[in-house]
Amino acid sequence: MSIIALGYIGLNVSDVDGWKIWARDFLGAMEGAPSPSGITRLRLDDQAWRIALEPGDLDDVCRIGLEVADAASLVALRDRLSAAGIEVAAANDALLAERGVMGMIHCKDPEGLCVELYYGPTVQSEIPFVSPQGVRFVTGDQGAGHLALATMDLKAARHFYLDLLGFRQSDHIRMAMGPDLHVDLEFYYCNPRHHTLAVAPVPFKLPKRMHHFMVQVETLDQVGFALDRAERTNTRVVNSLGRHSNDKMVSFYVATPSGFELEYGFGAIEVDSAIWSMARHDKISSWGHKRL
């Protein structure tokens, strides 16, 4: 039994109020009800929340929630992790209520990121998702979006996310950084989304573990409208509009209030795991995505 989706992310942020304004005016997220402990939560669809804004000085991702199908899948995943020597803890009732899920275990990835594995998220179809910017996000069986994380130990990351959690590799990009320097990026999927996790090896610890979080919208016009909103909201565009070589997404990147980036995109291809074959690419983008 394996992961089926990225369900949510927890962000530790120094300016919660600034994030709430930015999420409303640029991102187009809907503010949901706060958690039982008062944590601000953002909605992207009919689930009770997808992004939590936890106050703090990290300004980075502090936890990720990975969804499994049911209680039996969670038990199987717990046993697999434990057999591999990973320390796993069961969520108590207070934590289950805080996340709004039916069952959960949690552990840490090889570099200390809190990974929460759960089933049974709260769905609020009685309170329809209404974006303040008229946005429709692509979620459903593809989950909340994707994350790009840095790692100093690619072998350990592969073992944890592929061998233990059950992700599969969709493809590989060898990104040239200079005449004699390159970075090998790996992309992992767990559902039809081309990748739910991108992993970038780095030689030393970076200030932030997360490079970016991606949200996908339903139409190209919604990407264009977001570009216009970036100008209106003084959101800094850090990579121009472009199309990625591997998932074919048309997107641009902006700086979030915490300094890491957010990719805003449309039109990614989907993976059919029954026939998908891994490929390699020499460039991260077919066109565009120029650094600004």
C-alpha positions in Angstrom: 0.0 0.0 0.0 1.3 3.4 -1.0 0.7 7.1 -1.0 -2.1 8.3 -3.2 -1.8 12.1 -3.0 -0.2 15.2 -1.4 -3.1 16.1 0.9 -1.7 19.3 2.6 1.3 21.3 3.5 2.1 23.1 6.8 4.1 26.3 6.4 5.9 27.9 9.3 5.7 31.7 8.5 6.7 34.9 10.1 3.9 37.0 8.8 0.6 35.2 9.0 -1.5 38.3 8.3 0.6 39.1 5.2 0.1 35.5 4.0 -3.6 35.7 4.4 -3.8 38.8 2.3 -1.5 37.4 -0.4 -3.3 34.1 -0.5 -6.6 35.9 -1.0 -5.5 38.7 -3.4 -2.9 36.8 -5.5 -3.2 33.0 -5.1 -7.0 33.0 -5.0 -7.3 30.6 -2.1 -10.3 30.7 0.3 -9.7 31.1 4.0 -11.2 28.1 5.8 -12.1 27.7 9.4 -9.1 27.8 11.7 -7.9 24.6 13.3 -9.0 23.7 16.9 -5.7 25.4 18.1 -6.4 28.5 16.1 -4.0 27.9 13.1 -5.0 29.7 9.9 -5.9 27.3 7.1 -6.4 27.9 3.4 -8.7 26.0 1.0 -8.2 25.2 -2.6 -11.2 22.9 -3.1 -13.9 21.2 -1.1 -11.6 19.8 1.5 -11.6 21.7 4.8 -8.0 22.8 4.2 -4.9 22.3 2.0 -2.4 24.8 3.4 -1.8 25.6 7.1 0.0 28.8 8.2 1.7 28.2 11.5 3.4 31.2 13.1 7.1 31.1 13.5 10.5 32.2 12.1 11.3 29.3 9.7 9.5 30.7 6.6 9.6 27.3 5.1 7.7 24.1 4.8 7.5 22.4 8.3 5.3 19.4 7.5 3.7 17.6 4.6 0.5 15.5 4.7 0.5 12.5 2.4 -2.8 10.6 2.0 -3.4 6.9 1.8 -6.7 5.2 0.9 -7.9 3.7 4.1 -7.0 2.3 7.6 -5.5 -0.9 6.2 -3.2 1.0 3.9 -2.0 3.1 6.8 -1.3 0.0 8.9 0.6 -1.6 6.0 2.7 1.6 5.5 3.4 1.8 9.2 4.7 -1.8 9.2 6.8 -1.1 6.2 8.4 2.0 7.7 9.0 0.3 11.0 10.6 -2.7 9.4 13.0 -0.4 7.7 14.0 1.2 11.0 12.0 4.4 10.6 10.6 5.7 13.9 6.9 6.0 13.5 4.4 7.5 16.0 0.6 7.3 16.0 -1.3 10.6 16.2 -3.3 11.1 19.4 -6.9 12.3 19.5 -5.9 15.9 19.7 -3.7 15.8 16.6 -6.4 13.9 14.7 -8.8 16.7 15.6 -6.2 19.4 14.7 -5.7 17.9 11.2 -9.3 16.8 10.7 -8.5 13.3 9.6 -9.7 9.8 10.7 -6.3 8.2 11.2 -2.7 9.3 11.1 0.9 8.2 11.8 3.9 10.5 11.5 7.6 10.3 11.0 10.5 12.3 9.6 12.1 12.0 6.2 15.9 11.5 6.0 16.6 15.2 6.5 14.1 15.9 9.3 11.0 17.1 7.5 7.8 16.0 9.4 5.8 13.6 7.2 2.3 12.9 8.3 0.6 9.9 6.7 -3.2 9.8 7.0 -6.5 8.7 5.7 -10.0 10.2 5.8 -9.6 14.0 5.4 -12.6 16.3 6.2 -14.6 17.3 3.1 -16.9 20.3 3.4 -19.2 20.0 0.4 -21.8 21.8 2.5 -19.6 24.9 2.4 -18.6 25.2 -1.3 -15.2 26.4 -2.2 -15.4 29.9 -3.7 -12.2 31.5 -4.7 -12.0 35.2 -4.1 -10.4 35.5 -7.5 -12.6 33.1 -9.4 -9.9 30.4 -9.6 -10.6 26.7 -10.1 -7.6 24.6 -8.9 -6.9 21.1 -10.3 -6.9 18.9 -7.2 -9.2 15.8 -6.7 -7.4 12.5 -7.2 -4.2 14.5 -8.1 -3.9 16.0 -4.6 -3.1 19.6 -3.7 -0.2 20.2 -6.1 3.5 19.4 -6.0 6.5 20.3 -4.0 10.2 20.7 -4.9 12.5 19.9 -2.1 16.3 20.1 -1.7 18.2 17.1 -0.4 21.9 16.6 0.6 21.4 12.8 0.4 19.7 11.8 -2.8 20.2 8.1 -2.2 18.4 8.3 1.2 15.6 10.4 -0.3 15.1 7.9 -3.0 14.9 5.0 -0.5 12.4 6.9 1.7 10.1 8.2 -0.9 10.3 5.5 -3.5 11.1 2.3 -1.7 9.2 2.9 1.5 6.4 5.3 0.7 5.8 3.9 -2.8 6.2 6.8 -5.1 7.4 6.0 -8.6 9.9 8.1 -10.7 8.3 9.8 -13.7 11.5 11.2 -15.2 14.9 12.9 -14.7 16.3 16.3 -15.8 20.0 16.9 -15.9 20.0 20.7 -15.6 23.2 22.4 -16.8 24.4 25.0 -14.3 27.6 25.8 -16.2 30.1 24.3 -18.7 31.2 21.6 -16.2 28.4 21.7 -13.7 24.9 20.1 -13.6 22.2 19.2 -11.2 20.2 15.9 -11.6 16.6 16.5 -10.7 14.3 13.6 -10.0 10.5 13.6 -10.2 8.2 11.3 -8.3 4.5 10.5 -8.8 1.8 8.7 -6.9 -1.3 9.5 -9.0 -2.1 10.9 -12.4 -0.3 14.2 -11.6 3.1 14.0 -13.5 4.9 14.6 -10.2 3.9 15.2 -6.7 7.5 15.6 -5.5 10.6 16.9 -7.2 13.9 16.3 -5.5 17.0 18.4 -6.1 20.4 17.2 -4.8 22.5 20.0 -3.2 26.1 19.8 -1.7 25.2 21.8 1.4 22.2 22.7 3.5 20.2 25.5 2.0 18.4 28.2 4.0 15.1 26.7 2.9 14.2 23.1 2.3 11.4 23.9 -0.1 12.2 25.5 -3.4 8.6 25.8 -4.5 5.0 24.7 -4.2 2.9 24.3 -7.3 -0.7 24.9 -7.8 -2.4 24.0 -11.1 -5.5 25.8 -12.5 -8.1 24.7 -15.0 -7.5 27.2 -17.9 -4.6 29.1 -19.5 -6.6 32.3 -19.0 -6.5 31.7 -15.2 -2.7 31.7 -15.5 -2.8 35.0 -17.4 -5.2 36.6 -14.9 -2.7 35.5 -12.1 0.1 37.3 -14.0 -2.0 40.4 -14.0 -2.8 40.0 -10.3 1.0 39.7 -9.6 1.4 43.2 -10.9 -1.6 44.6 -9.0 -0.5 43.0 -5.7 3.2 43.8 -6.0 4.0 40.1 -6.1 7.5 39.6 -7.6 7.6 37.3 -10.6 10.9 35.4 -10.4 10.6 33.2 -13.5 8.8 34.3 -16.6 6.0 32.4 -18.3 7.3 29.2 -19.9 6.6 25.5 -20.6 8.4 22.8 -18.7 10.0 20.1 -20.8 8.9 17.1 -18.8 5.3 17.7 -17.6 4.5 20.3 -20.4 3.0 22.7 -17.9 2.7 26.3 -18.9 3.5 28.3 -15.8 5.4 31.2 -14.1 7.0 31.5 -10.6 6.6 34.1 -8.0 8.2 34.8 -4.6 5.8 34.1 -1.7 5.7 36.3 1.5 8.1 33.8 3.0 10.7 33.9 0.3 10.3 30.4 -1.2 8.6 30.3 -4.6 5.2 29.3 -5.9 4.6 28.0 -9.4 1.3 28.9 -11.0 0.5 26.6 -13.9 -1.9 25.0 -16.4 -2.0 22.1 -18.8 0.4 19.5 -17.3 0.3 16.0 -18.9 -0.9 13.1 -16.8 0.7 9.8 -16.0 -0.9 6.5 -16.8 1.1 4.2 -14.5 0.2 1.1 -16.6 2.1 2.4 -19.6 4.3 5.2 -18.4 8.0 4.9 -19.1 10.6 7.1 -17.5 12.5 9.6 -19.7 15.4 12.0 -19.3 15.7 15.6 -20.3 18.6 18.0 -20.7 16.6 21.2 -20.1 14.0 22.0 -17.5 12.0 24.1 -19.9 11.2 23.9 -23.6 10.8 27.7 -23.7 10.5 30.6 -21.3 10.9 30.4 -17.5 13.7 33.0 -17.7 15.0 34.1 -14.4 14.0 37.7 -13.7 
